[in-house]
């Protein structure tokens, strides 16, 4: 069973932080950011994270084969994002389906 985990982060700098996250994490695994569409992706060895921005919200979606992998991916993404946005006190809210 595939688990879809969707994280949201409210920030007035959604596109900036998304672009920074993609740029940083894609150095290791690959990925791309499209500034015109305000969306992109990060490739992980086990899956792909899709990022998109709308207004003051960043949304990140990942798929995982099990709960442990979903938790791992959420943690990795969130740690990096929180680090980049420390001065803005960024937080992620994750939901799974």
N, C-alpha and C positions, 0 to 999 in steps of 0.2 A: 504494500500500500504506500503510495507516495503522499508525503506530507507537504503542504504548501504553507509557508510561513511568510506573513506580510508584516513589515515593520513600517511605522509612520513616525515622522519627526516634524513637529511644527517649528518653523523658523523662517524669518524674513529673508534668509540667505540660502534657501533650499538649493537653488541651482549651483551656487558657489561651492557649498559643502559636498554636493553630489559629484560635481566635477573633480574636486580635490580627492574624494574617496576613490573614484574610478581611476584617476591618474596614479595615485599612490599604490593601490592594490593591483592594478593591471601590470605594473612593472614585473611582478613575480609570475602572474598567471595569464595575463592578457585581458583585454577589455577595450572599451571605446566609449567616448562621450560625444554626443551630438548636441552642440550648443544651441543650434537653431530649434531643435525639437525639445530641448531640456529633458533628454532621456539618454540612458546608456546601459552598459552591462559590465560585469566583472566575471571573468572565467575562473572557476576553481577547478581543481582536478576532478571533483566529484559532481559538480553542478554549475549552474550559472546564476548569478544574482542580477536581476533587472531593476534599474533605478529610473524613476521618473519624478518630475516636479510639476506642481500646479499651484499657482498663487503662493501661499506661505506654507506649503506642505511638501515634504519629501516622502516618497513611498519606495520601499525596497522589497522585492519578492524573491524568495528562494524556494526551491523544491529539494526535498531530502527523502531518502528511503526509509529512515527511522527517526525516532525521537532524539536519540543521542546525536546524530548528525545534524538535525535541525537546531538543537541547542548549541552545538559547536559553531555552526555558521552564524547564528544570531549573535553569539558572544564575540566572535572575531569582528564582524561588521560593526557592532555596537561599540566595542572598545576603540576601534580606530576613529569612528565618527565622534565619539565623546571627547577623545583626545584632540582632534582637530577643532572642535567647537567648544573647548573648555571655557573660553571667555563668554560664550553665549549660553552656557549651562544646558547643552543639548541632551536630550533623552530620547530613547526609542520606545515605542509601544508595539509589542509583537502580538499577533494573533495567528492561530493555526487553523487549518481546515483540512 
